[in-house]
Amino acid sequence: MRSAGFLSERQRLFAWVGFLLAAVQAPVAAKVIDDASWLFAVAVALCVATVILADDAQRRRPEPIE
């Protein structure tokens, strides 16, 4: 059995949904809004992507042999 990451399956699903929403919202906001507030959506998407990648890395670790 593989080791589980620190996110549950439901949290992982919400992380992916949040990442996709932020990634789609950033270019739309860049077209609509004149200021650089769309960069916040990019920063949020990068933070969520980092959490997803860290969870993937923990899930791929081999189980410790006792």
FILOFI-423697 format. One record per residue: x, y, z of N, C-alpha, C, CB in turn; residue number from 1. Coordinates in nm, 3 decimals, decimal comma, always signed. Atoms other than C-alpha are relative to their C-alpha. Last residue first. Glycine has a CB too. Example, Ala and Ser with C-alpha at 12.3 -4.5 7.8 and 13.67 -1.06 7.14 Angstrom:
BEGIN
REC / -0,082 / -0,119 / -0,006 / +1,367 / -0,106 / +0,714 / -0,077 / +0,109 / +0,073 / +0,041 / +0,046 / -0,142 / 2
REC / +0,089 / -0,119 / +0,000 / +1,230 / -0,450 / +0,780 / +0,090 / +0,120 / +0,000 / -0,099 / +0,003 / +0,125 / 1
***
This chain:
BEGIN
REC / -0,029 / +0,019 / -0,143 / +1,029 / -0,209 / +0,942 / +0,073 / -0,130 / +0,022 / -0,128 / +0,002 / +0,082 / 66
REC / -0,001 / +0,143 / -0,031 / +1,039 / -0,098 / +0,583 / +0,042 / -0,017 / +0,144 / +0,096 / -0,079 / -0,096 / 65
REC / -0,117 / +0,045 / -0,076 / +0,941 / +0,265 / +0,534 / -0,012 / -0,149 / +0,032 / +0,016 / +0,082 / +0,130 / 64
REC / +0,029 / +0,021 / -0,141 / +0,682 / +0,309 / +0,262 / +0,125 / -0,044 / +0,073 / -0,112 / -0,103 / +0,018 / 63
REC / +0,023 / +0,141 / -0,038 / +0,813 / +0,442 / -0,063 / -0,026 / -0,010 / +0,150 / +0,123 / -0,088 / -0,039 / 62
REC / -0,107 / +0,057 / -0,083 / +0,759 / +0,811 / -0,128 / -0,026 / -0,146 / +0,030 / +0,015 / +0,079 / +0,131 / 61
REC / -0,088 / +0,085 / +0,080 / +0,518 / +0,882 / -0,412 / +0,117 / -0,058 / +0,079 / +0,053 / +0,079 / -0,117 / 60
REC / +0,071 / +0,122 / +0,039 / +0,240 / +1,011 / -0,185 / +0,092 / -0,096 / -0,075 / -0,120 / +0,035 / -0,087 / 59
REC / +0,015 / +0,084 / -0,118 / +0,476 / +1,260 / -0,021 / -0,071 / -0,130 / -0,034 / -0,077 / +0,075 / +0,110 / 58
REC / -0,132 / +0,050 / -0,038 / +0,584 / +1,399 / -0,357 / -0,009 / -0,091 / +0,122 / +0,095 / +0,117 / +0,028 / 57
REC / -0,041 / +0,103 / +0,095 / +0,224 / +1,427 / -0,474 / +0,133 / -0,062 / +0,039 / +0,008 / +0,059 / -0,142 / 56
REC / +0,081 / +0,117 / -0,031 / +0,130 / +1,615 / -0,156 / +0,033 / -0,115 / -0,095 / -0,150 / +0,034 / -0,009 / 55
REC / -0,054 / +0,057 / -0,124 / +0,419 / +1,855 / -0,211 / -0,077 / -0,125 / +0,041 / -0,003 / +0,103 / +0,113 / 54
REC / -0,126 / +0,067 / +0,033 / +0,307 / +1,907 / -0,572 / +0,064 / -0,063 / +0,124 / +0,098 / +0,100 / -0,063 / 53
REC / +0,032 / +0,121 / +0,076 / -0,050 / +1,982 / -0,464 / +0,127 / -0,077 / -0,034 / -0,077 / +0,035 / -0,129 / 52
REC / +0,059 / +0,096 / -0,094 / +0,069 / +2,225 / -0,197 / -0,032 / -0,130 / -0,071 / -0,127 / +0,058 / +0,065 / 51
REC / -0,109 / +0,048 / -0,085 / +0,295 / +2,402 / -0,448 / -0,050 / -0,103 / +0,100 / +0,066 / +0,117 / +0,073 / 50
REC / -0,077 / +0,096 / +0,079 / +0,007 / +2,425 / -0,696 / +0,116 / -0,057 / +0,081 / +0,053 / +0,065 / -0,128 / 49
REC / +0,079 / +0,123 / +0,003 / -0,207 / +2,591 / -0,427 / +0,074 / -0,108 / -0,080 / -0,140 / +0,026 / -0,061 / 48
REC / -0,001 / +0,059 / -0,136 / +0,063 / +2,850 / -0,363 / -0,076 / -0,132 / +0,002 / -0,063 / +0,098 / +0,101 / 47
REC / -0,134 / +0,056 / -0,026 / +0,115 / +2,912 / -0,736 / +0,009 / -0,065 / +0,137 / +0,106 / +0,109 / -0,013 / 46
REC / -0,013 / +0,121 / +0,081 / -0,260 / +2,953 / -0,796 / +0,136 / -0,065 / +0,022 / -0,019 / +0,033 / -0,149 / 45
REC / +0,082 / +0,104 / -0,063 / -0,281 / +3,200 / -0,506 / +0,012 / -0,130 / -0,076 / -0,147 / +0,043 / +0,008 / 44
REC / -0,068 / +0,040 / -0,123 / +0,009 / +3,404 / -0,646 / -0,076 / -0,111 / +0,072 / +0,019 / +0,120 / +0,093 / 43
REC / -0,118 / +0,077 / +0,040 / -0,148 / +3,409 / -0,993 / +0,074 / -0,051 / +0,124 / +0,094 / +0,085 / -0,089 / 42
REC / +0,050 / +0,131 / +0,045 / -0,481 / +3,519 / -0,848 / +0,115 / -0,090 / -0,044 / -0,101 / +0,018 / -0,115 / 41
REC / +0,039 / +0,073 / -0,121 / -0,300 / +3,799 / -0,661 / -0,052 / -0,138 / -0,036 / -0,105 / +0,079 / +0,079 / 40
REC / -0,119 / +0,073 / -0,049 / -0,133 / +3,904 / -0,986 / -0,029 / -0,077 / +0,128 / +0,114 / +0,098 / +0,024 / 39
REC / +0,007 / +0,137 / +0,049 / -0,480 / +3,991 / -1,120 / +0,122 / -0,081 / +0,045 / -0,010 / +0,000 / -0,153 / 38
REC / +0,057 / +0,084 / -0,105 / -0,465 / +4,302 / -0,899 / -0,015 / -0,145 / -0,044 / -0,134 / +0,055 / +0,044 / 37
REC / -0,070 / +0,128 / -0,007 / -0,228 / +4,461 / -1,149 / -0,054 / -0,091 / +0,110 / +0,148 / +0,023 / +0,021 / 36
REC / -0,112 / +0,006 / -0,093 / -0,453 / +4,752 / -1,247 / +0,058 / -0,142 / +0,005 / -0,045 / +0,045 / +0,142 / 35
REC / -0,119 / -0,074 / +0,046 / -0,658 / +4,788 / -1,564 / +0,118 / -0,010 / +0,095 / -0,036 / +0,144 / -0,020 / 34
REC / -0,041 / -0,101 / -0,098 / -0,914 / +4,518 / -1,490 / +0,130 / +0,065 / -0,047 / +0,018 / -0,063 / +0,141 / 33
REC / +0,111 / -0,086 / -0,041 / -1,096 / +4,323 / -1,764 / +0,046 / +0,117 / +0,086 / -0,103 / -0,082 / +0,077 / 32
REC / +0,064 / -0,065 / +0,115 / -0,813 / +4,159 / -1,959 / -0,102 / +0,105 / +0,043 / -0,068 / -0,104 / -0,089 / 31
REC / -0,100 / -0,085 / +0,066 / -0,597 / +4,085 / -1,656 / -0,059 / +0,073 / -0,119 / +0,120 / -0,085 / -0,044 / 30
REC / -0,011 / -0,126 / -0,076 / -0,904 / +3,961 / -1,468 / +0,102 / +0,094 / -0,064 / +0,040 / -0,028 / +0,145 / 29
REC / +0,126 / -0,073 / +0,021 / -0,970 / +3,702 / -1,739 / +0,006 / +0,135 / +0,072 / -0,122 / -0,083 / +0,051 / 28
REC / -0,002 / -0,068 / +0,130 / -0,603 / +3,601 / -1,738 / -0,129 / +0,077 / -0,031 / +0,025 / -0,102 / -0,109 / 27
REC / -0,110 / -0,095 / +0,017 / -0,607 / +3,545 / -1,360 / +0,003 / +0,064 / -0,139 / +0,132 / -0,068 / +0,026 / 26
REC / +0,042 / -0,135 / -0,037 / -0,953 / +3,385 / -1,326 / +0,109 / +0,103 / -0,028 / -0,037 / +0,004 / +0,147 / 25
REC / +0,088 / -0,054 / +0,104 / -0,862 / +3,071 / -1,519 / -0,035 / +0,145 / +0,029 / -0,129 / -0,084 / -0,011 / 24
REC / -0,075 / -0,006 / +0,125 / -0,560 / +2,987 / -1,303 / -0,084 / +0,056 / -0,114 / +0,052 / -0,138 / -0,037 / 23
REC / -0,093 / -0,113 / -0,008 / -0,749 / +3,078 / -0,986 / +0,078 / +0,016 / -0,130 / +0,097 / -0,018 / +0,118 / 22
REC / +0,077 / -0,125 / -0,004 / -1,039 / +2,850 / -1,079 / +0,092 / +0,122 / +0,003 / -0,093 / +0,002 / +0,121 / 21
REC / +0,055 / -0,026 / +0,133 / -0,805 / +2,568 / -1,182 / -0,080 / +0,129 / -0,006 / -0,087 / -0,116 / -0,044 / 20
REC / -0,108 / -0,033 / +0,092 / -0,606 / +2,589 / -0,860 / -0,054 / +0,036 / -0,138 / +0,099 / -0,116 / -0,011 / 19
REC / -0,048 / -0,135 / -0,032 / -0,917 / +2,603 / -0,645 / +0,111 / +0,045 / -0,091 / +0,047 / +0,006 / +0,142 / 18
REC / +0,105 / -0,092 / +0,045 / -1,064 / +2,298 / -0,821 / +0,043 / +0,145 / +0,027 / -0,134 / -0,030 / +0,072 / 17
REC / -0,002 / -0,004 / +0,147 / -0,735 / +2,110 / -0,781 / -0,105 / +0,098 / -0,054 / -0,024 / -0,140 / -0,057 / 16
REC / -0,123 / -0,070 / +0,039 / -0,714 / +2,200 / -0,412 / +0,009 / +0,011 / -0,151 / +0,124 / -0,073 / +0,056 / 15
REC / +0,023 / -0,143 / -0,018 / -1,079 / +2,102 / -0,362 / +0,124 / +0,082 / -0,037 / -0,041 / +0,030 / +0,145 / 14
REC / +0,093 / -0,042 / +0,104 / -1,006 / +1,758 / -0,511 / -0,027 / +0,151 / +0,009 / -0,132 / -0,078 / +0,012 / 13
REC / -0,076 / -0,001 / +0,126 / -0,699 / +1,718 / -0,290 / -0,089 / +0,045 / -0,116 / +0,059 / -0,141 / -0,030 / 12
REC / -0,081 / -0,122 / -0,003 / -0,902 / +1,815 / +0,016 / +0,080 / +0,014 / -0,129 / +0,095 / -0,002 / +0,121 / 11
REC / +0,091 / -0,113 / +0,016 / -1,158 / +1,546 / -0,076 / +0,077 / +0,133 / -0,001 / -0,104 / +0,001 / +0,113 / 10
REC / +0,046 / -0,003 / +0,139 / -0,891 / +1,282 / -0,132 / -0,092 / +0,119 / -0,025 / -0,072 / -0,130 / -0,036 / 9
REC / +0,095 / +0,107 / +0,026 / -0,729 / +1,368 / +0,201 / -0,044 / +0,010 / -0,147 / -0,124 / +0,008 / +0,097 / 8
REC / +0,134 / -0,042 / +0,038 / -0,421 / +1,587 / +0,198 / -0,089 / -0,123 / -0,016 / +0,003 / +0,083 / -0,130 / 7
REC / +0,057 / -0,072 / -0,113 / -0,106 / +1,497 / +0,395 / -0,138 / +0,057 / -0,032 / +0,093 / +0,112 / +0,044 / 6
REC / -0,053 / -0,134 / -0,015 / -0,013 / +1,231 / +0,146 / -0,065 / +0,069 / +0,119 / -0,021 / +0,082 / -0,129 / 5
REC / +0,093 / -0,107 / +0,033 / -0,093 / +0,867 / +0,191 / +0,070 / +0,135 / +0,017 / -0,127 / -0,007 / +0,090 / 4
REC / +0,021 / -0,093 / -0,112 / +0,178 / +0,606 / +0,181 / -0,091 / +0,112 / -0,046 / +0,136 / +0,057 / +0,052 / 3
REC / -0,077 / -0,123 / +0,007 / +0,128 / +0,346 / -0,085 / -0,027 / +0,088 / +0,120 / -0,032 / +0,076 / -0,128 / 2
REC / +0,084 / -0,118 / +0,000 / +0,000 / +0,000 / +0,000 / +0,088 / +0,124 / +0,000 / -0,095 / +0,000 / +0,121 / 1
***
